[in-house]
Every structure is written in C-alpha cells, then in structure tokens.
Amino acid sequence: AEPAEVDKDQVRFETELEFVQCLASPGYLHYLAQNRFFEDKDFLDYLKYLQYWRLPSYAKFIVFPHCLYFLRLLQEEEFREALKRQDYYTFVHQQQGYYWQFGRRLKPRAEEPSTTEQVAPGEPAPMAI
C-alpha cells in the first residue's frame, strides 16, 4: 500500500493555524522575545502575513481567540520590546487570567473586539482554504 498523498495546502493551513494559536500563550511570546525572534525581519514579515487569520473566514477555526489579539499587538514594536521583561510577561499573563475569570461578565458585548477587520491593503493575500 502506498502512503497517502500529502495535501500541501492542508498541511500549510494546519501548521499556520497551530502556530497562530501558540501566540495565545504569554509564556511563548516571552520566550520569542527573550530569544530575539522579534528582531528577525523575516519573522516579523511572517507575523504580518499571518494577519489574514483575523478575517472571519479564517478566525472561525481559532480555538484560542486571544491569539488574534496578540497577533495584532505583535505588529507594535513597543509591545514586542516589553515582552522581553519578566514583569511585563507576568502582567500580560495575569491580565489574560483576569479576562478568563471576569472579562465576559464585566464587558458589554458591544465592546468586544471584532474579527471583521480586514487585512490592510498591500499585505499578502491569504491562502485559499
């Protein structure tokens, strides 16, 4: 029996989805910052490319929606620099925990972040699924 043919688009979709969802972890973001990933132009370009996951047609596959919030914040140099600091990592981690505990009850629905934002013009088009 021959091995099943690998669908490269499906593998790419799953790999990018898994990576984007890893961004929901403040600990992982702190690791990336401490190990200078955010100083690599190619890595920053990749994060910019991944913004297509914020579109509703892709966001529906996301299990950990905080990853989309952090994906957007990672476009800001100030946020990336702050993530190098242990105190800032701790703050972000605590705020995420508070949101999980209390955020949905305290925040009116109208103020929740929208996933209908479009990718900025000139950015790479998202891959077809």
Backbone as JSON Lines, residues from 0, in Angstrom:
{"i":0,"aa":"A","n":[0.84,-1.19,0.0],"ca":[0.0,0.0,0.0],"c":[0.88,1.24,0.0]}
{"i":1,"aa":"E","n":[0.53,2.17,-0.88],"ca":[1.27,3.43,-0.96],"c":[0.8,4.4,0.12]}
{"i":2,"aa":"P","n":[1.74,5.19,0.64],"ca":[1.32,6.2,1.63],"c":[0.39,7.22,0.98]}
{"i":3,"aa":"A","n":[-0.54,7.7,1.75],"ca":[-1.49,8.7,1.25],"c":[-0.74,9.94,0.79]}
{"i":4,"aa":"E","n":[-1.2,10.5,-0.32],"ca":[-0.57,11.72,-0.84],"c":[-0.84,12.87,0.13]}
{"i":5,"aa":"V","n":[0.2,13.61,0.42],"ca":[0.1,14.72,1.36],"c":[-0.48,15.94,0.64]}
{"i":6,"aa":"D","n":[-1.53,16.5,1.2],"ca":[-2.11,17.73,0.66],"c":[-1.33,18.9,1.25]}
{"i":7,"aa":"K","n":[-0.45,19.48,0.44],"ca":[0.44,20.54,0.95],"c":[-0.33,21.75,1.47]}
{"i":8,"aa":"D","n":[-1.43,22.09,0.81],"ca":[-2.23,23.23,1.29],"c":[-2.84,22.94,2.65]}
{"i":9,"aa":"Q","n":[-3.29,21.71,2.85],"ca":[-3.88,21.34,4.14],"c":[-2.83,21.36,5.24]}
{"i":10,"aa":"V","n":[-1.64,20.85,4.92],"ca":[-0.54,20.86,5.9],"c":[-0.17,22.29,6.25]}
{"i":11,"aa":"R","n":[-0.09,23.16,5.24],"ca":[0.23,24.57,5.49],"c":[-0.84,25.22,6.36]}
{"i":12,"aa":"F","n":[-2.1,24.97,6.02],"ca":[-3.21,25.53,6.79],"c":[-3.11,25.11,8.25]}
{"i":13,"aa":"E","n":[-2.93,23.82,8.49],"ca":[-2.87,23.3,9.86],"c":[-1.64,23.82,10.61]}
{"i":14,"aa":"T","n":[-0.52,23.91,9.91],"ca":[0.71,24.4,10.54],"c":[0.57,25.86,10.94]}
{"i":15,"aa":"E","n":[0.03,26.68,10.04],"ca":[-0.15,28.1,10.35],"c":[-1.2,28.29,11.44]}
{"i":16,"aa":"L","n":[-2.26,27.51,11.41],"ca":[-3.29,27.59,12.45],"c":[-2.69,27.25,13.81]}
{"i":17,"aa":"E","n":[-1.9,26.19,13.87],"ca":[-1.29,25.79,15.14],"c":[-0.33,26.86,15.64]}
{"i":18,"aa":"F","n":[0.47,27.42,14.74],"ca":[1.42,28.45,15.16],"c":[0.68,29.69,15.68]}
{"i":19,"aa":"V","n":[-0.32,30.15,14.93],"ca":[-1.07,31.34,15.35],"c":[-1.68,31.13,16.73]}
{"i":20,"aa":"Q","n":[-2.21,29.94,16.99],"ca":[-2.82,29.68,18.29],"c":[-1.78,29.62,19.41]}
{"i":21,"aa":"C","n":[-0.55,29.28,19.08],"ca":[0.52,29.32,20.1],"c":[0.72,30.74,20.61]}
{"i":22,"aa":"L","n":[0.37,31.72,19.79],"ca":[0.55,33.12,20.17],"c":[-0.41,33.54,21.28]}
{"i":23,"aa":"A","n":[-1.35,32.69,21.65],"ca":[-2.25,32.99,22.78],"c":[-1.54,32.83,24.11]}
{"i":24,"aa":"S","n":[-0.35,32.25,24.1],"ca":[0.38,31.99,25.33],"c":[1.38,33.11,25.63]}
{"i":25,"aa":"P","n":[1.14,33.9,26.68],"ca":[2.12,34.94,27.05],"c":[3.51,34.35,27.32]}
{"i":26,"aa":"G","n":[3.56,33.13,27.84],"ca":[4.85,32.49,28.08],"c":[5.61,32.25,26.79]}
{"i":27,"aa":"Y","n":[4.9,31.84,25.75],"ca":[5.53,31.62,24.45],"c":[5.99,32.95,23.85]}
{"i":28,"aa":"L","n":[5.16,33.98,23.98],"ca":[5.54,35.31,23.47],"c":[6.79,35.81,24.19]}
{"i":29,"aa":"H","n":[6.86,35.59,25.49],"ca":[8.03,35.98,26.28],"c":[9.27,35.22,25.79]}
{"i":30,"aa":"Y","n":[9.11,33.94,25.54],"ca":[10.21,33.12,25.01],"c":[10.7,33.67,23.67]}
{"i":31,"aa":"L","n":[9.76,33.98,22.76],"ca":[10.14,34.52,21.46],"c":[10.9,35.83,21.61]}
{"i":32,"aa":"A","n":[10.43,36.69,22.52],"ca":[11.08,37.98,22.74],"c":[12.47,37.79,23.33]}
{"i":33,"aa":"Q","n":[12.58,36.95,24.34],"ca":[13.86,36.72,25.01],"c":[14.9,36.11,24.06]}
{"i":34,"aa":"N","n":[14.44,35.34,23.1],"ca":[15.34,34.67,22.16],"c":[15.47,35.42,20.84]}
{"i":35,"aa":"R","n":[15.06,36.68,20.85],"ca":[15.28,37.64,19.76],"c":[14.59,37.3,18.44]}
{"i":36,"aa":"F","n":[13.55,36.52,18.47],"ca":[12.81,36.24,17.25],"c":[12.21,37.53,16.68]}
{"i":37,"aa":"F","n":[11.83,38.46,17.56],"ca":[11.2,39.69,17.11],"c":[12.2,40.69,16.53]}
{"i":38,"aa":"E","n":[13.46,40.33,16.51],"ca":[14.49,41.16,15.88],"c":[14.8,40.66,14.47]}
{"i":39,"aa":"D","n":[14.18,39.58,14.06],"ca":[14.39,38.98,12.74],"c":[13.33,39.51,11.78]}
{"i":40,"aa":"K","n":[13.77,40.24,10.75],"ca":[12.84,40.85,9.8],"c":[11.96,39.8,9.12]}
{"i":41,"aa":"D","n":[12.53,38.66,8.78],"ca":[11.73,37.6,8.14],"c":[10.63,37.1,9.07]}
{"i":42,"aa":"F","n":[10.94,36.97,10.35],"ca":[9.93,36.53,11.32],"c":[8.84,37.59,11.46]}
{"i":43,"aa":"L","n":[9.22,38.86,11.49],"ca":[8.23,39.94,11.59],"c":[7.35,39.98,10.33]}
{"i":44,"aa":"D","n":[7.96,39.74,9.17],"ca":[7.18,39.68,7.93],"c":[6.19,38.51,7.98]}
{"i":45,"aa":"Y","n":[6.61,37.41,8.56],"ca":[5.72,36.25,8.69],"c":[4.54,36.59,9.59]}
{"i":46,"aa":"L","n":[4.8,37.28,10.7],"ca":[3.71,37.69,11.59],"c":[2.75,38.64,10.87]}
{"i":47,"aa":"K","n":[3.29,39.49,10.02],"ca":[2.43,40.4,9.24],"c":[1.58,39.59,8.27]}
{"i":48,"aa":"Y","n":[2.2,38.64,7.6],"ca":[1.48,37.77,6.67],"c":[0.33,37.04,7.36]}
{"i":49,"aa":"L","n":[0.55,36.6,8.59],"ca":[-0.45,35.82,9.32],"c":[-1.67,36.63,9.75]}
{"i":50,"aa":"Q","n":[-1.68,37.91,9.51],"ca":[-2.83,38.74,9.88],"c":[-4.11,38.27,9.21]}
{"i":51,"aa":"Y","n":[-4.0,37.52,8.12],"ca":[-5.21,37.04,7.45],"c":[-6.07,36.16,8.36]}
{"i":52,"aa":"W","n":[-5.47,35.6,9.42],"ca":[-6.24,34.78,10.36],"c":[-7.28,35.6,11.1]}
{"i":53,"aa":"R","n":[-7.17,36.92,11.06],"ca":[-8.15,37.78,11.73],"c":[-9.43,37.93,10.91]}
{"i":54,"aa":"L","n":[-9.41,37.52,9.66],"ca":[-10.61,37.57,8.83],"c":[-11.61,36.51,9.29]}
{"i":55,"aa":"P","n":[-12.9,36.83,9.26],"ca":[-13.9,35.87,9.75],"c":[-13.82,34.49,9.1]}
{"i":56,"aa":"S","n":[-13.49,34.43,7.82],"ca":[-13.44,33.13,7.13],"c":[-12.33,32.24,7.68]}
{"i":57,"aa":"Y","n":[-11.33,32.81,8.33],"ca":[-10.26,32.04,8.95],"c":[-10.41,32.0,10.47]}
{"i":58,"aa":"A","n":[-10.85,33.1,11.05],"ca":[-10.97,33.19,12.52],"c":[-11.91,32.12,13.07]}
{"i":59,"aa":"K","n":[-12.84,31.65,12.27],"ca":[-13.78,30.64,12.75],"c":[-13.09,29.32,13.13]}
{"i":60,"aa":"F","n":[-11.86,29.13,12.68],"ca":[-11.11,27.91,13.02],"c":[-10.3,28.05,14.31]}
{"i":61,"aa":"I","n":[-10.24,29.26,14.83],"ca":[-9.42,29.56,16.02],"c":[-10.14,29.07,17.28]}
{"i":62,"aa":"V","n":[-9.42,28.36,18.13],"ca":[-9.96,27.88,19.4],"c":[-9.6,28.85,20.53]}
{"i":63,"aa":"F","n":[-8.45,29.5,20.43],"ca":[-7.96,30.41,21.47],"c":[-7.94,31.83,20.91]}
{"i":64,"aa":"P","n":[-9.06,32.57,21.02],"ca":[-9.16,33.89,20.37],"c":[-8.15,34.92,20.85]}
{"i":65,"aa":"H","n":[-7.57,34.73,22.03],"ca":[-6.54,35.69,22.47],"c":[-5.37,35.73,21.5]}
{"i":66,"aa":"C","n":[-5.16,34.66,20.76],"ca":[-4.05,34.65,19.82],"c":[-4.21,35.74,18.77]}
{"i":67,"aa":"L","n":[-5.44,36.04,18.38],"ca":[-5.67,37.08,17.38],"c":[-5.38,38.47,17.95]}
{"i":68,"aa":"Y","n":[-5.71,38.65,19.2],"ca":[-5.4,39.91,19.89],"c":[-3.89,40.11,19.95]}
{"i":69,"aa":"F","n":[-3.18,39.06,20.37],"ca":[-1.72,39.17,20.47],"c":[-1.08,39.27,19.09]}
{"i":70,"aa":"L","n":[-1.64,38.59,18.09],"ca":[-1.12,38.69,16.73],"c":[-1.15,40.13,16.25]}
{"i":71,"aa":"R","n":[-2.24,40.84,16.58],"ca":[-2.33,42.25,16.22],"c":[-1.33,43.08,17.02]}
{"i":72,"aa":"L","n":[-1.24,42.85,18.32],"ca":[-0.3,43.61,19.15],"c":[1.16,43.39,18.75]}
{"i":73,"aa":"L","n":[1.47,42.22,18.22],"ca":[2.85,41.93,17.82],"c":[3.31,42.78,16.64]}
{"i":74,"aa":"Q","n":[2.39,43.5,16.02],"ca":[2.78,44.44,14.97],"c":[3.41,45.7,15.56]}
{"i":75,"aa":"E","n":[3.25,45.89,16.87],"ca":[3.76,47.07,17.56],"c":[5.11,46.78,18.2]}
{"i":76,"aa":"E","n":[6.12,47.55,17.82],"ca":[7.47,47.34,18.35],"c":[7.5,47.49,19.87]}
{"i":77,"aa":"E","n":[6.75,48.45,20.4],"ca":[6.73,48.68,21.84],"c":[6.28,47.42,22.6]}
{"i":78,"aa":"F","n":[5.25,46.76,22.08],"ca":[4.76,45.53,22.71],"c":[5.82,44.43,22.63]}
{"i":79,"aa":"R","n":[6.43,44.28,21.46],"ca":[7.47,43.25,21.3],"c":[8.64,43.48,22.25]}
{"i":80,"aa":"E","n":[9.05,44.73,22.4],"ca":[10.17,45.04,23.31],"c":[9.78,44.77,24.76]}
{"i":81,"aa":"A","n":[8.57,45.17,25.13],"ca":[8.12,44.99,26.52],"c":[8.06,43.51,26.9]}
{"i":82,"aa":"L","n":[7.77,42.65,25.92],"ca":[7.66,41.21,26.21],"c":[8.98,40.59,26.65]}
{"i":83,"aa":"K","n":[10.08,41.28,26.46],"ca":[11.38,40.76,26.91],"c":[11.48,40.79,28.43]}
{"i":84,"aa":"R","n":[10.72,41.68,29.05],"ca":[10.83,41.88,30.5],"c":[9.95,40.87,31.25]}
{"i":85,"aa":"Q","n":[10.48,40.3,32.3],"ca":[9.75,39.34,33.13],"c":[8.51,39.99,33.75]}
{"i":86,"aa":"D","n":[8.64,41.23,34.23],"ca":[7.5,41.89,34.87],"c":[6.36,42.12,33.88]}
{"i":87,"aa":"Y","n":[6.69,42.42,32.63],"ca":[5.65,42.65,31.64],"c":[4.98,41.32,31.25]}
{"i":88,"aa":"Y","n":[5.79,40.28,31.08],"ca":[5.23,38.96,30.81],"c":[4.24,38.58,31.93]}
{"i":89,"aa":"T","n":[4.65,38.78,33.18],"ca":[3.79,38.45,34.32],"c":[2.5,39.26,34.28]}
{"i":90,"aa":"F","n":[2.61,40.54,33.96],"ca":[1.44,41.41,33.86],"c":[0.47,40.89,32.78]}
{"i":91,"aa":"V","n":[1.0,40.59,31.59],"ca":[0.15,40.12,30.49],"c":[-0.51,38.79,30.87]}
{"i":92,"aa":"H","n":[0.26,37.91,31.47],"ca":[-0.27,36.61,31.89],"c":[-1.4,36.79,32.91]}
{"i":93,"aa":"Q","n":[-1.2,37.68,33.87],"ca":[-2.24,37.93,34.88],"c":[-3.48,38.55,34.25]}
{"i":94,"aa":"Q","n":[-3.29,39.51,33.35],"ca":[-4.43,40.16,32.71],"c":[-5.24,39.15,31.89]}
{"i":95,"aa":"Q","n":[-4.54,38.24,31.23],"ca":[-5.24,37.2,30.48],"c":[-6.06,36.33,31.43]}
{"i":96,"aa":"G","n":[-5.49,35.98,32.56],"ca":[-6.22,35.19,33.55],"c":[-7.44,35.92,34.09]}
{"i":97,"aa":"Y","n":[-7.28,37.21,34.36],"ca":[-8.41,38.01,34.85],"c":[-9.52,38.06,33.8]}
{"i":98,"aa":"Y","n":[-9.13,38.18,32.53],"ca":[-10.14,38.23,31.48],"c":[-10.91,36.91,31.43]}
{"i":99,"aa":"W","n":[-10.19,35.8,31.54],"ca":[-10.86,34.5,31.53],"c":[-11.81,34.36,32.71]}
{"i":100,"aa":"Q","n":[-11.41,34.88,33.87],"ca":[-12.25,34.77,35.06],"c":[-13.43,35.72,35.03]}
{"i":101,"aa":"F","n":[-13.19,36.97,34.66],"ca":[-14.2,38.01,34.86],"c":[-14.6,38.78,33.61]}
{"i":102,"aa":"G","n":[-13.8,38.77,32.59],"ca":[-13.99,39.64,31.42],"c":[-15.32,39.52,30.74]}
{"i":103,"aa":"R","n":[-15.77,38.33,30.52],"ca":[-17.02,38.16,29.78],"c":[-18.22,38.68,30.57]}
{"i":104,"aa":"R","n":[-18.15,38.62,31.89],"ca":[-19.27,39.11,32.7],"c":[-19.23,40.62,32.86]}
{"i":105,"aa":"L","n":[-18.04,41.2,32.83],"ca":[-17.91,42.64,33.08],"c":[-17.96,43.48,31.82]}
{"i":106,"aa":"K","n":[-17.65,42.91,30.69],"ca":[-17.52,43.67,29.46],"c":[-18.8,43.54,28.62]}
{"i":107,"aa":"P","n":[-19.44,44.67,28.28],"ca":[-20.61,44.59,27.4],"c":[-20.23,44.03,26.04]}
{"i":108,"aa":"R","n":[-21.12,43.3,25.42],"ca":[-20.84,42.68,24.12],"c":[-20.39,43.69,23.08]}
{"i":109,"aa":"A","n":[-20.96,44.87,23.07],"ca":[-20.64,45.87,22.05],"c":[-19.17,46.26,22.07]}
{"i":110,"aa":"E","n":[-18.49,46.06,23.2],"ca":[-17.09,46.46,23.31],"c":[-16.11,45.33,22.99]}
{"i":111,"aa":"E","n":[-16.62,44.12,22.74],"ca":[-15.71,43.01,22.45],"c":[-15.04,43.24,21.11]}
{"i":112,"aa":"P","n":[-13.79,42.82,20.96],"ca":[-13.07,43.03,19.71],"c":[-13.77,42.34,18.55]}
{"i":113,"aa":"S","n":[-13.7,42.97,17.41],"ca":[-14.34,42.45,16.22],"c":[-13.35,41.61,15.42]}
{"i":114,"aa":"T","n":[-13.84,40.53,14.84],"ca":[-13.0,39.74,13.95],"c":[-13.33,40.06,12.49]}
{"i":115,"aa":"T","n":[-14.09,41.14,12.26],"ca":[-14.45,41.5,10.9],"c":[-13.46,42.47,10.28]}
{"i":116,"aa":"E","n":[-12.39,42.82,11.01],"ca":[-11.4,43.73,10.45],"c":[-10.76,43.08,9.23]}
{"i":117,"aa":"Q","n":[-10.45,43.9,8.25],"ca":[-9.83,43.4,7.04],"c":[-8.32,43.54,7.12]}
{"i":118,"aa":"V","n":[-7.63,42.71,6.36],"ca":[-6.18,42.82,6.25],"c":[-5.89,44.09,5.46]}
{"i":119,"aa":"A","n":[-4.89,44.84,5.88],"ca":[-4.57,46.12,5.24],"c":[-4.21,45.92,3.78]}
{"i":120,"aa":"P","n":[-4.56,46.9,2.92],"ca":[-4.2,46.82,1.51],"c":[-2.68,46.7,1.36]}
{"i":121,"aa":"G","n":[-2.28,45.93,0.37],"ca":[-0.86,45.76,0.11],"c":[-0.23,44.6,0.85]}
{"i":122,"aa":"E","n":[-0.96,44.01,1.81],"ca":[-0.43,42.85,2.53],"c":[-0.72,41.6,1.7]}
{"i":123,"aa":"P","n":[0.05,40.54,1.91],"ca":[-0.15,39.32,1.12],"c":[-1.57,38.79,1.27]}
{"i":124,"aa":"A","n":[-2.1,38.29,0.18],"ca":[-3.43,37.71,0.22],"c":[-3.39,36.4,0.98]}
{"i":125,"aa":"P","n":[-4.42,36.12,1.77],"ca":[-4.44,34.85,2.49],"c":[-4.56,33.69,1.52]}
{"i":126,"aa":"M","n":[-4.07,32.56,1.94],"ca":[-4.15,31.38,1.08],"c":[-5.58,30.87,1.04]}
{"i":127,"aa":"A","n":[-5.94,30.22,-0.03],"ca":[-7.29,29.66,-0.17],"c":[-7.42,28.42,0.68]}
{"i":128,"aa":"I","n":[-8.62,28.25,1.25],"ca":[-8.85,27.02,2.03],"c":[-9.93,26.2,1.37]}
